[in-house]
Every structure is written in structure tokens, then in C-alpha cells.
Amino acid sequence: MTHPLDKGAAIHLPVTVVRAVLRWTPTAAGPGVPDIDLSALLLGTGGRVRSEGDFVFYNQPRHPSGLVRRLPRRRDAAGLRETVEMDLGQLDAGVTRVVLAASADAGFQAPDSAPRLLVQEAAGAAVLAAFPLAPGPAETAVVGGELARAGDGWEFRALGRGVRGGLIALAREFGVNAARPPQQAAPAPAAPATPPAPPATPPATPQVAPVPHQAPAYGYPHSDHPQPDPGFTLPPQGPQFLPQDHPAG
């Protein structure tokens, strides 16, 4: 018997081998549009994955234990569907809940695509719970619901919480480190600027030897006229050298 659920409601599961089925209707934009994916995150007591293997999605369709796995996408008269099959009863005791999330990086195009999450028995495909999803225009991922331990069994809880940022943001929220956006490499240091070439050395100015300065002779300015011969002497002069008068005779 199908149990339609409202947001926040929970229902006990009578079986532990179940299938989570995401259904949606292609819109007029194309036969496979929008492109919606169903993922499962196995969480520990801290509400986060214990390792990268606890994230089951289109690039990792099988949990290492083999107890949670994605099935191929199918198309039928009701539209498209994605399925994750789980054997909850055999999961490690460290797994406290399994989050079921839908993502559409290009948008859900709701309400036209009418996405809805179903929980079915794996054997016989009886629908145990049905929950319509209503993501907002800017939300590209939805935490549709979760399968959680309840006493000795499991229950399904309808959540319907929208997430912006698509599958990467959703996975990061639950501790999937591989979903972190790659860090940009630091730019390589710029090569040191080539210093400008030193200015060319101007040609040396020819040096003219200075002409020795000659002191002026006898206090007169230096003249280019020929100097007197130092060996030249004047004839004797003075009164003693004047000719003497002879006495009249």
C-alpha cells in the first residue's frame, strides 16, 4: 500500500531490502530534460560520511560493501526513473542513516518535471512511501529524505530540503572532501625584470697638458719679447768715470 507523505513525516519500513526510486517527467525542452540524478550518502554518528566510499552516485555507483548500488536509468510510460537499491539490514552498525538526494545542475524545471521520491520493496516493487519534491527556482539539489535506524528496524523520513550549488555543495555538506572545488594553483612568480643597461661611457675628453706658469721678471708682466743676454754689460758710468778737464795752457 502506498503512503503519500508530507514534508517532515516518517513511516516505519516493514522490510530492510528496499529501493529508492526518483521519478520525473521530461519537459518540452527535450526527451531527457531535465537531467536529474539520485545519490545516496551513508552517514555515521556524526552526520557525515565515514569515507569517500560512503558516497554512492553516478561516478561511484556501488558502495564498497556492495550493499548499496545504483541501477541503470530507465524510461517508461510514466517518464524517467533512477534507482538505488539497498540492503539496510546488512549494513555496518556504524551507518546510522542513508540520505537520499536528487541533483540537477541545470535546474529541476519544477513543477513541470514533477520530481518525486518513492520507496519500494526490492522484491515485488510494492510502493511503501511516496514524497513529491518541490525544489525552488535557484535550488539545484534536494535532500529528498533519509532512511534511518529506528529501534531494531528502519524508517523513512520525508525531508524535502533544497540546496543551492548542486551535487558538489550537497556532498560537501556531508563531509565528502573529494567534492571540494579544486583550488587554483598559485601563479608562478614573475621573472625578475631585466635591469636597464648602464648608459654608454662617453668618450674621454683629451687632456691638454697645462703650460707652466712663469713668474713675471722684475715685477713686470711676462712678455713674449726676447729676454736680455745675461752676459751683456754696460760701459762704466757715474761721475767718477766722467772725463776730467785739462788745465788751460
Secondary structure, DSSP 8 states (H G I E B T S, - for coil): ---B--TT-EEE-S-SEEEEEEEE---TT-TT-S--EEEEEEE-TTSSBSSGGGEEBTTB-B-TTSSEEEEEEEEETTEEEEEEEEEGGGS-TT--EEEEEEE-TT---TTTT--EEEEEETTT--EEEEEE----TT--EEEEEEEEEETTEEEEEEEEEEETTHHHHHHHHTT-GGGS------------------------------------GGGS---SS----TT------SGGGS-------
